[in-house]
Amino acid sequence: MNPITTLPTGGAAIFWGVITFSLLVFLHEGGHFFAARLFKVKVHEFMLGLPGPGFRVRSKRSGTSYGVSLFLLGGYVRIAGMEPGIEDERLCDALGALLASRSITAAELSNAIHVPRERAAALLATLEDYGASRLSDDRETSEALLPETEEPASETLDRLRAATYRGLPMWKRVTILSMGVLVNIFAAIAILTLALGIVGIPTPTLRVAAVTSGGAAEAAGMRVGDTVETLNGKTLPDWMSLKTMLAHSAPGTAVDITVLRGGRLVTVRVVPTAPESGAGAVLGIMATEKNVAVPWLDAVGKSFSMTGQVFVAVARFFDPKTFSTSLSSARSVVGISYEVASAAQQGPLAYAWMVALLSLSLGVMNILPLPPLDGGKIALEFVEALARRPVPRKVALALSALGTLLLFSLIFYLMYADVLRYIVHKG
């Protein structure tokens, strides 16, 4: 079935696209959130939707804000200490000044520790990220959140840093970065397994769904609704056995087919014709399909097999021999939204398959070692481990900007192609 011709409206594409992408990105970000909380890292926000205004509820126990953004597309999690680059060496001095004054502006901190105002503002932003302060209503003054104490500022900073992404050992940082991808992959496998094990897969039966006009079956008097029982006296257990026997039959040689029609058996003589391609003979009928549940172990195996196929499909983008073919079959958010809407129109099973495949694709794409994707961030972690020092902030930001440029170039190209395919030419 062509998803373009069966799509009711562009509005349906927008609706189902927003719902599906929000679900998948929210699951992805939920993986990062779960891993961060598992390692007792401070999480500022976990939101459904893009960053911006929205409804938020702040947990008194963890300090995390949960909610829904006004821009309901995707989701995000904001984890403390994920800014790239080396921590400013004057951060301890800035913390000491904040704790001594209890409230301070960037200008006041600049004078207190003798650094440029821009650097002072960045220091205050880091302290806010670490949970040491918050901006007051005037959006200029930072107010200390920590109680007054005799503890040295260096020890306080160590304690704050330990609850941030930056303060974790490498294996925990890589786990946080990887968990979004893993959740997408495991979610896809779970959805596919449940769909296969409960709903099943469409399987052709021996009941006739359609008779080709002018074909051999129509000439012999076969009708829609007939159920094929035997071919030349041999009982047929399933549709594939009928196809196999016809594949070994010569076109033009009459065969006797017994069908169940209206509760009684009727035998018709059919002269099969030659197929348009290949050997064997054809009757000119189409089978009715029904969903057949797959045994659970087989369902799990098929789900993992499909996961591997998605990995192979993504790898084809990096093979010069298959790049153009892979690019022509790729879809942007526009094309995917139309196909998701079509799947939703076809029913829960088709939609579940589409969600699972998209979840796999999102997970696999994020593995790629390209900043700002998770795989790119993991690659930088290993580079820093080998170099035994953090990648400079300017370098990390430049790599992220370059990766973003490449990604958006591909995205805009695919969107342009999809607009032509789905909206201008309508398939």
Buried (B, 14 or more C-beta within 10 A) or exposed (E): EEBBEEBEEBEBBBBBBBBBBBBBBBBBBBBBBBBBBEBEBBBBBBBBBBEEEBEBEEEEEEEBBBBBBEEBBBBBBBBBBBBBBEBBEBBBBBBBBBBEBEEBBBEBBBBBBEBEBEBBBBBBBBBBBBBBBEEEEEEEBBBBBBEEEEEEBEEBBEEBBBBBBBBBEEEBBBBBBBBBBBBBBBBBBBBBBBBBBBBBBEBBBBBBEEBBEEBBBBBBBBBEBBBBBBBEEEEBEEBEBBBEBBEEBEBEEEBEBBBBBEEEEBEBEBBBBEEEEEEBBBBBBBBBBEBEBBEEEEBBBBBBEBBEEBEEBBEBBEEEEEEEEBBEEBBBBBBBBBBBBBBBBBEEBBBBBBBBBBBBBBBBBBBBBBBBBBBBBBBBBEBBEEEEEBBEBEBBBEBBEEBBEEBEEBEEEBBEBBBEBBEEEEE
